[in-house]
């Protein structure tokens, strides 16, 4: 199993910045990995924000492109989400999700939401 520990949420004003961190421990195989962030606001569907694979390739939701940056420290099995120019619509519970495989696969990020391990979530609130 994999355990995820998240930190960094909080409350900021519009235009502010926050950095979320998520550290993974346990069966963190290095052959293939994908770590990312999902978010869910009250009354809204869950949305994938961004993910990054072990090769460093990243993908972003259109709603955060140009404002959020995902990065990863492979040695620490830690993923970061740098959030700039925050908007009230970014307010949500943010969940770290991660998956690791001992096999080399290029589809691990495609199944992240379904097969990945989920953190407890950290609240981000942006006030106008």
C-alpha positions as CSV (number, residue, x, y, z in Angstrom):
1,X,0.0,0.0,0.0
2,X,0.9,3.7,-0.3
3,X,0.3,6.3,2.3
4,X,0.0,10.0,1.3
5,X,0.6,13.0,3.5
6,X,-0.7,16.4,2.3
7,X,0.0,19.8,3.5
8,X,-0.2,23.5,2.4
9,X,-3.8,24.3,2.1
10,X,-5.2,27.5,3.6
11,X,-7.1,30.7,3.0
12,X,-5.9,33.5,0.7
13,X,-7.3,36.5,-1.1
14,X,-7.8,36.6,-4.9
15,X,-4.5,36.8,-6.7
16,X,-2.6,35.1,-3.9
17,X,-0.5,32.0,-4.0
18,X,-0.3,28.7,-2.1
19,X,1.9,25.7,-2.4
20,X,0.5,22.2,-1.7
21,X,2.8,19.3,-0.9
22,X,2.1,15.6,-0.9
23,X,4.6,13.0,0.2
24,X,4.2,9.3,-0.6
25,X,5.5,6.4,1.4
26,X,5.1,2.6,1.3
27,X,5.2,0.7,-2.0
28,X,6.5,3.6,-4.0
29,X,8.0,1.8,-7.0
30,X,10.1,3.9,-9.3
31,X,9.6,2.0,-12.5
32,X,6.4,3.8,-13.2
33,X,4.6,6.5,-11.2
34,X,2.0,9.2,-11.5
35,X,1.2,11.8,-8.8
36,X,-1.3,14.5,-9.1
37,X,-4.1,16.6,-7.6
38,X,-7.8,16.5,-7.9
39,X,-10.2,19.0,-6.4
40,X,-13.9,19.1,-5.5
41,X,-16.0,22.1,-4.5
42,X,-19.3,21.7,-2.8
43,X,-22.0,20.9,-5.4
44,X,-19.5,20.5,-8.2
45,X,-18.0,17.4,-9.9
46,X,-14.6,16.3,-9.0
47,X,-11.9,17.7,-11.4
48,X,-8.4,16.6,-12.1
49,X,-6.2,19.6,-11.7
50,X,-2.8,18.3,-12.8
51,X,-0.6,15.2,-12.8
52,X,3.0,14.4,-13.4
53,X,4.6,11.1,-14.2
54,X,8.0,9.7,-13.3
55,X,9.5,11.0,-16.5
56,X,8.5,14.6,-15.6
57,X,5.7,14.9,-18.1
58,X,2.8,17.0,-16.7
59,X,-0.8,17.7,-17.7
60,X,-3.1,20.5,-16.5
61,X,-6.7,21.2,-16.5
62,X,-7.5,24.1,-18.8
63,X,-8.9,26.1,-15.9
64,X,-5.5,26.2,-14.2
65,X,-3.1,26.4,-17.1
66,X,-0.7,29.3,-16.8
67,X,-1.4,29.7,-13.1
68,X,-0.6,26.4,-11.5
69,X,2.6,24.4,-11.8
70,X,3.1,20.8,-10.7
71,X,6.5,19.5,-9.8
72,X,8.0,16.4,-8.2
73,X,11.0,15.5,-6.2
74,X,11.5,11.9,-7.1
75,X,14.1,11.2,-4.4
76,X,11.5,12.3,-1.8
77,X,8.5,10.9,-3.5
78,X,6.9,14.3,-3.0
79,X,4.7,16.2,-5.4
80,X,4.1,20.0,-5.2
81,X,1.3,22.1,-6.6
82,X,2.3,25.8,-6.9
83,X,-0.8,27.8,-7.3
84,X,-0.5,31.4,-8.3
85,X,-3.1,34.1,-9.3
86,X,-5.7,32.2,-7.3
87,X,-9.4,32.9,-8.0
88,X,-12.5,32.3,-5.9
89,X,-13.4,29.5,-8.2
90,X,-10.3,27.6,-7.2
91,X,-11.9,27.2,-3.7
92,X,-12.2,23.4,-3.1
93,X,-10.9,20.5,-1.3
94,X,-7.7,19.4,-3.0
95,X,-6.7,15.7,-3.0
96,X,-3.4,14.2,-3.7
97,X,-3.5,11.0,-5.7
98,X,-0.7,8.7,-6.5
99,X,0.0,5.4,-8.2
100,X,3.1,3.4,-8.5
101,X,4.0,0.3,-10.5
102,X,6.9,-2.1,-10.5
103,X,6.4,-2.5,-14.3
104,X,7.2,0.0,-17.0
105,X,3.9,1.4,-18.3
106,X,2.9,4.5,-20.1
107,X,-0.8,4.3,-19.1
108,X,-0.4,4.8,-15.3
109,X,-1.6,8.4,-15.4
110,X,-4.6,7.5,-17.5
111,X,-6.0,5.3,-14.6
112,X,-4.8,7.6,-11.8
113,X,-8.3,8.5,-10.6
114,X,-9.6,5.0,-10.5
115,X,-6.5,3.0,-9.4
116,X,-4.5,5.6,-7.5
117,X,-4.2,6.0,-3.8
118,X,-5.9,9.1,-2.4
119,X,-4.9,11.5,0.4
120,X,-7.2,12.9,3.0
121,X,-7.5,16.2,1.2
122,X,-6.5,19.8,2.1
123,X,-8.8,22.8,1.9
124,X,-8.0,25.8,-0.3
125,X,-10.2,28.8,0.1
126,X,-9.9,31.9,-2.0
127,X,-11.8,35.0,-1.0
128,X,-12.8,37.8,-3.3
